[in-house]
C-alpha cells in the first residue's frame, strides 16, 4: 500500500474544455480526499497548456475531464516535464477518448458494441433509424444526438458539426443504461442509471450545476441483474479495457438490450469524481471509500508507469 503522508501532490482541475465546471468540482473533492490521507495538496486551476506547478511536486493527480485532460494532451505535457501523473498514458488516453479508433479496437477484439459507421461533413448516415450521431472527441455526452425520425437528422448533424467534421453514427440500442467502474483488473458492482429525461445527458449527470433544469437520475447499485448475466457484463467491461490497453482506472458505459444482450458504448479514462459521480458510488458499494479510491488510483498509476530512478 502506497504511503501518501507528506507526499506533495498537485491536483489538476478545471481545464479549457466543455467540462471545466465539472472538473473543478472533481478536483475539489479529490483534493479534500488526499488531504485526509495526509498528502500535501496544491490544487491547480488549469486554463491552458502553460499551467505552472510547484517545483517540489512529486505527483500530478489529473482531475481534468474531456478535451485536453482526457485525450492525451496534458499527459504529454507532464511527461515532457518529467512529472509522474495519474490515469492512463498518452497513447492509451488518446485512443480511449476518440470514439472512432476505440470502436475499431472493440470490433477487432470481439467486444460486443452497437453497429456503427463513420461519416464526414456533407454525408448522410446509411444505418437504418433509429441511430445516434456522436462527435467522436467529446465527453460527458457533449455532441451526442439520438435520432429517431428523418426530420431529426439534419438538425443533429448541424449540432454535431459544431464540434467536428467527422462523426460516429451508431445503432440505437433501447434498453437499460449501465456503467461499470474498473480499477486495474477489478470490475466494480454494476450501476444502473435511470435518467429523469429518458436520456442520460449532461444535465442528468450533473444536476448540481443547474438545479432548475429538471435533471438528475436514479442510480441502482448493484443493478438488479441475475448473477450469471452480471458476471458476463463485468467480464465484457474488463475485455473492453484490455482491448484499449487500459491498466489504471476507468468507467465503461454499457447498454443492456431488451433481449438482455450487453453492448459496450465507450470508456471514460478520467470518470467524474464529484458528489454526483458514478465511480465513487460503485466503489463505495464494493467497500472502497472515496479517499481509498483516490489512493488506489495513484497506486495503479505508478505501477502502470514505473518511474526511472
Helices and strands as residue ranges (DSSP letters): E 8-14, H 20-36, E 40-46, E 59-62, H 73-81, H 90-97, H 99-108, E 116-120, E 131-135, E 144-147, H 151-160, E 166-171, E 175-183, E 186-187, E 191-195, H 202-205, G 207-209, G 211-213, E 217-221, H 227-243, E 249-257, E 262-268, H 278-285, H 290-304
